[in-house]
């Protein structure tokens, strides 16, 4: 699964957007150069064969945050999981 990421913080206006702040302790792991917004509503699935380069990883503290945003996106509640 891939999600669109932008460095335009003014573009972080959706409730499902997740900001990755350069001030975060784990920011360097991301491979990003500046604070950025993960646009969860713009996710896609694809084959890993098209990935040409990995520039970083999502820090350990973020997968739960992404999961919570995905639940918001698809209007999922704990009873439906």
C-alpha positions in Angstrom: 0.0 0.0 0.0 1.3 3.4 -0.9 0.0 6.9 0.1 0.6 10.3 -1.5 3.0 12.5 0.6 3.4 16.2 0.1 5.6 18.8 1.8 2.9 21.4 1.3 1.7 21.7 4.9 -1.1 24.0 3.8 -2.5 21.0 2.0 -3.0 19.1 5.3 -6.6 20.0 5.7 -8.4 16.6 5.5 -9.3 14.9 8.8 -7.5 11.8 7.5 -4.2 13.7 6.8 -1.3 12.8 9.0 1.5 15.3 9.5 5.1 14.1 9.9 6.9 16.9 11.7 10.6 17.4 11.2 10.8 18.1 14.9 9.8 14.5 15.7 12.6 12.4 17.3 12.2 9.7 14.6 11.9 12.0 11.6 15.3 11.1 10.2 14.1 7.5 9.6 11.5 8.8 7.1 14.0 9.9 4.5 12.0 13.1 4.1 13.8 16.4 4.0 11.1 18.6 5.4 7.9 18.2 7.5 5.3 16.6 5.3 1.7 15.4 5.1 0.6 11.8 4.4 -2.6 12.0 2.4 -4.3 8.9 3.7 -7.4 9.4 1.4 -5.0 9.0 -1.5 -3.8 5.4 -0.9 -3.3 2.8 -3.5 -2.3 -0.8 -3.6 0.4 -2.0 -6.0 2.9 -4.7 -6.6 6.2 -4.3 -4.9 7.8 -5.0 -8.2 7.2 -1.3 -9.3 9.1 0.1 -6.3 12.5 1.3 -7.6 14.0 2.9 -4.5 13.2 3.1 -0.8 14.2 6.4 0.7 13.1 5.8 4.3 10.7 4.1 6.5 7.7 5.1 8.6 8.8 5.4 12.2 7.5 2.9 14.7 5.1 5.4 16.3 3.3 6.1 13.1 1.6 2.8 11.9 -1.0 3.1 14.7 -1.7 6.7 13.7 -2.1 5.6 10.0 -4.4 2.8 11.1 -6.6 5.3 13.0 -6.7 7.6 10.0 -7.7 4.7 7.7 -10.5 3.8 10.1 -11.7 7.4 9.9 -11.5 7.4 6.1 -13.6 4.3 5.7 -15.9 5.2 8.7 -14.9 2.0 10.5 -15.7 1.5 14.2 -14.2 -1.2 16.5 -17.3 -3.3 16.2 -16.9 -3.6 12.4 -13.3 -4.9 12.5 
